[in-house]
Amino acid sequence: MEKIAVLSGAGISAESGISTFRDKGGLWEQYSIEEVATPGAWARHPEQVLRFYNERRRQVLQAKPNPAHYALVKLEKKFEVQIITQNVDDLHERAGSGKVLHLHGEILKARSSSDPQLIYPWRGDIRPGDLCERGSQLRPHIVWFGEEVPAMEEAAKMVQAADRLLIVGTSLQVYPAASLLRYMPPGRPVFLVNPDRESLPPIPYLHYLPGKAGKAIPALVKQLLAE
Ligand code: OAD
């Protein structure tokens, strides 16, 4: 079976009502990364960090997958589809995608602040005083700026093995995630879905699909299934 790797970002969930980061009105216009999404912020004011991610979790719980998430599930009829997502929501899983790798963590999980192996499903708010089984404060299961991205090696292998790559809804501004493109063997087709092409870096072997994910992805999937 031909392999398609999908690199998704906040834009694929935008039509589900989840805020993106760098668009006009995006989260990083309202909040400073240094104040909510770094180990330093956690050390200085954990309450503020918890509040920010509690809000993100509530937004995800209210959201539903959109036609872009569902179309990627249909793609599995004919292709081996590996999704590599920068998103911390669970909309790919809820739509029914079989293989989803989260690069930046998962908002519906909490983890121990002392032992990264202690991870728990978590749907409510995380509050100061919520502890892991060893007695340490719980934090969101999110990769913060300045932290390692443990899933990168696995993700790089997946891109290397892919016959085609589909990039959807990401500004390609955050490293190391954006460097995954470099693992794509030269000459293999890359599809890009993003309504704002001008803001993105140049990409070789590119098939650009204009429009929002909710329309462009179902159209692309239809085309690929009909090949
Ligand atoms: P960004 O917010 O940086 O970029 C979202 C991209 O989606 C932009 O390029 C938009 O043009 C595009 N977009 C908006 N609406 C869309 C739609 N309906 N369909 C398709 N594309 C659309 O989000 P990411 O690239 O995912 O990390 O950001 C990467 C990382 O930065 C996130 O994982 C997060 C953030 O800081 C952490 O928090 C560690």
Boltz pocket constraint, residues with backbone or C-beta under 6 A from the ligand:
constraints:
  - pocket:
      binder: B
      contacts: [[A, 8], [A, 9], [A, 10], [A, 11], [A, 12], [A, 14], [A, 15], [A, 20], [A, 21], [A, 22], [A, 23], [A, 26], [A, 37], [A, 86], [A, 87], [A, 104], [A, 143], [A, 144], [A, 145], [A, 168], [A, 169], [A, 170], [A, 171], [A, 172], [A, 173], [A, 174], [A, 193], [A, 194], [A, 195], [A, 196], [A, 199], [A, 211], [A, 212], [A, 213], [A, 214]]
      max_distance: 6.0
